[in-house]
Amino acid sequence: MAYLLEHKEGIVTFTIHREDKRNAVNDEVMNGLQEAITYVEQNDNVRFFVITGTGERSFCSGGDLSVFHALQTEDEAFGMLSKMAKILYKLATLPVPTIALINGTAVGGGCEIATACDFRLIANHAKAGFIQGTLAITSGWGGGTYLFERGLRHDQALKMLVDAKAYDAQTLYDIGWAMHVFYGTKQEALLDFIDDMRKIHPSVHQAYKEIELRKWRERNMYERVMEEVRTCAKLWESDAHHQAVNVFLTKPKK
Ligand SMILES: CC[C@@H](C(=O)O)C(=O)SCCNC(=O)CCNC(=O)[C@H](O)C(C)(C)COP(=O)(O)OP(=O)(O)OC[C@H]1O[C@@H](n2cnc3c(N)ncnc32)[C@H](O)[C@@H]1OP(=O)(O)O
């Protein structure tokens, strides 16, 4: 199984479970995330939705390049990118608080998944970044659009995208991308983080999220996400992108 799904005491946790591939997202993970989100939508007793990865090395290394390199054209890429972008839009618009519990490196699409969540808690050893630029593409799952809505200073958000590198946890906290850097176990960090929130009635959480979502609807957030997908799909079919992916896939094994 490429993912794990747990519902315990009002907390639904989706864990990407492909440690040997640094928790890269393949079709099974995408479909599992869709299933988890539908479960949260349909169960009133869910209070929090958490996404994390197995192990300590990686939260998620983005799309599985060994699978998705088969997509060559703009239209082929658009199919995969828009599928995941729609799933992340559902995630971002859930009526419960969503938390990225970043246990290890979060790069590419992994950074987009984390950015689509309401809160980012990051292990002190972990790094995160929109490294898509190194593959001659932009973020393609809507993560750039969410980043500009997350309240970071505009120049810091833009720098994070154009640097296309992984930042350390302290820097991510300093620029306002991560809300908390944790040193102990991720479970302790999560329980500590939701300690106050879980005493509040869920209808209050839902009402506050609706305030944010109203703003997003007014700003055509969904349409902007889809434009971001199209931009990435156009770049995807370039030789520069396919060559960069080849370099990664053919690098000598350690
Ligand atoms: C497709 C959507 C697009 C978007 O819209 O954002 C993307 O997500 S593009 C993908 C962007 N992601 C990357 O480019 C990350 C690539 N991976 C890495 O840079 C590194 O693996 C790492 C995440 C920094 C971890 O480095 P390290 O701990 O040194 O591990 P290895 O590099 O040796 O990897 C171990 C193992 O895992 C495989 N792997 C890692 N990431 C991916 C990936 N994204 N897709 C497929 N496979 C991946 C890697 O090939 C190794 O496999 P083996 O050689 O078989 O052991």
The ligand as a MOL file (V3000), in Angstrom:
LIG
                    3D

  0  0  0     0  0            999 V3000
M  V30 BEGIN CTAB
M  V30 COUNTS 56 58 0 0 0
M  V30 BEGIN ATOM
M  V30 1 C 5.0100 16.1580 -11.0050 0
M  V30 2 C 4.5350 17.3570 -10.3010 0
M  V30 3 C 5.6240 18.3690 -10.0270 0
M  V30 4 C 4.9900 19.5260 -9.3450 0
M  V30 5 O 3.9280 19.9810 -9.8120 0
M  V30 6 O 5.4860 20.0290 -8.3590 0
M  V30 7 C 6.7050 17.7180 -9.2080 0
M  V30 8 O 6.5420 17.3510 -8.0790 0
M  V30 9 S 8.1520 17.4720 -10.0380 0
M  V30 10 C 9.0690 16.4360 -8.9070 0
M  V30 11 C 9.9030 17.2930 -8.1040 0
M  V30 12 N 10.6810 16.4920 -7.2180 0
M  V30 13 C 11.9730 16.3140 -7.3650 0
M  V30 14 O 12.5730 16.7190 -8.3460 0
M  V30 15 C 12.6280 15.5960 -6.2120 0
M  V30 16 C 13.5800 14.5630 -6.6970 0
M  V30 17 N 14.2200 13.9240 -5.5610 0
M  V30 18 C 15.2780 14.4670 -4.9000 0
M  V30 19 O 15.7360 15.5610 -5.1710 0
M  V30 20 C 15.8970 13.6140 -3.8430 0
M  V30 21 O 15.5130 12.2830 -4.0480 0
M  V30 22 C 15.4920 14.0040 -2.4140 0
M  V30 23 C 13.9730 14.0910 -2.2440 0
M  V30 24 C 16.1220 15.3710 -2.0620 0
M  V30 25 C 16.0170 12.9450 -1.4140 0
M  V30 26 O 17.4110 12.7710 -1.6090 0
M  V30 27 P 18.1280 11.4700 -0.9990 0
M  V30 28 O 17.6950 11.2670 0.3960 0
M  V30 29 O 19.5750 11.5990 -1.2890 0
M  V30 30 O 17.5020 10.2350 -1.7940 0
M  V30 31 P 17.7740 9.7650 -3.3080 0
M  V30 32 O 17.8500 10.9200 -4.2440 0
M  V30 33 O 18.9030 8.7830 -3.3410 0
M  V30 34 O 16.3950 8.9930 -3.6300 0
M  V30 35 C 16.1160 7.7340 -3.0410 0
M  V30 36 C 15.2440 6.9900 -4.0160 0
M  V30 37 O 14.0190 7.7050 -4.1850 0
M  V30 38 C 13.8200 8.0070 -5.5650 0
M  V30 39 N 13.1090 9.2850 -5.6820 0
M  V30 40 C 13.2680 10.3900 -4.9280 0
M  V30 41 N 12.4530 11.3500 -5.3380 0
M  V30 42 C 11.7390 10.8360 -6.3690 0
M  V30 43 C 10.7330 11.3620 -7.1930 0
M  V30 44 N 10.2520 12.6000 -7.0630 0
M  V30 45 N 10.2490 10.5640 -8.1540 0
M  V30 46 C 10.6910 9.2790 -8.3130 0
M  V30 47 N 11.6500 8.7310 -7.5420 0
M  V30 48 C 12.1590 9.5140 -6.5850 0
M  V30 49 C 15.2270 8.0560 -6.1480 0
M  V30 50 O 15.2150 7.8800 -7.5320 0
M  V30 51 C 15.8670 6.9010 -5.4110 0
M  V30 52 O 15.4110 5.7060 -6.0100 0
M  V30 53 P 16.4080 4.4570 -6.2170 0
M  V30 54 O 17.5770 4.9980 -6.9950 0
M  V30 55 O 15.5910 3.4440 -6.9360 0
M  V30 56 O 16.8140 4.0410 -4.8200 0
M  V30 END ATOM
M  V30 BEGIN BOND
M  V30 1 1 1 2
M  V30 2 1 2 3
M  V30 3 1 3 4
M  V30 4 1 3 7
M  V30 5 2 4 5
M  V30 6 1 4 6
M  V30 7 2 7 8
M  V30 8 1 7 9
M  V30 9 1 9 10
M  V30 10 1 10 11
M  V30 11 1 11 12
M  V30 12 1 12 13
M  V30 13 2 13 14
M  V30 14 1 13 15
M  V30 15 1 15 16
M  V30 16 1 16 17
M  V30 17 1 17 18
M  V30 18 2 18 19
M  V30 19 1 18 20
M  V30 20 1 20 21
M  V30 21 1 20 22
M  V30 22 1 22 23
M  V30 23 1 22 24
M  V30 24 1 22 25
M  V30 25 1 25 26
M  V30 26 1 26 27
M  V30 27 2 27 28
M  V30 28 1 27 29
M  V30 29 1 27 30
M  V30 30 1 30 31
M  V30 31 2 31 32
M  V30 32 1 31 33
M  V30 33 1 31 34
M  V30 34 1 34 35
M  V30 35 1 35 36
M  V30 36 1 36 37
M  V30 37 1 36 51
M  V30 38 1 37 38
M  V30 39 1 38 39
M  V30 40 1 38 49
M  V30 41 1 39 40
M  V30 42 1 39 48
M  V30 43 2 40 41
M  V30 44 1 41 42
M  V30 45 1 42 43
M  V30 46 2 42 48
M  V30 47 1 43 44
M  V30 48 2 43 45
M  V30 49 1 45 46
M  V30 50 2 46 47
M  V30 51 1 47 48
M  V30 52 1 49 50
M  V30 53 1 49 51
M  V30 54 1 51 52
M  V30 55 1 52 53
M  V30 56 2 53 54
M  V30 57 1 53 55
M  V30 58 1 53 56
M  V30 END BOND
M  V30 END CTAB
M  END
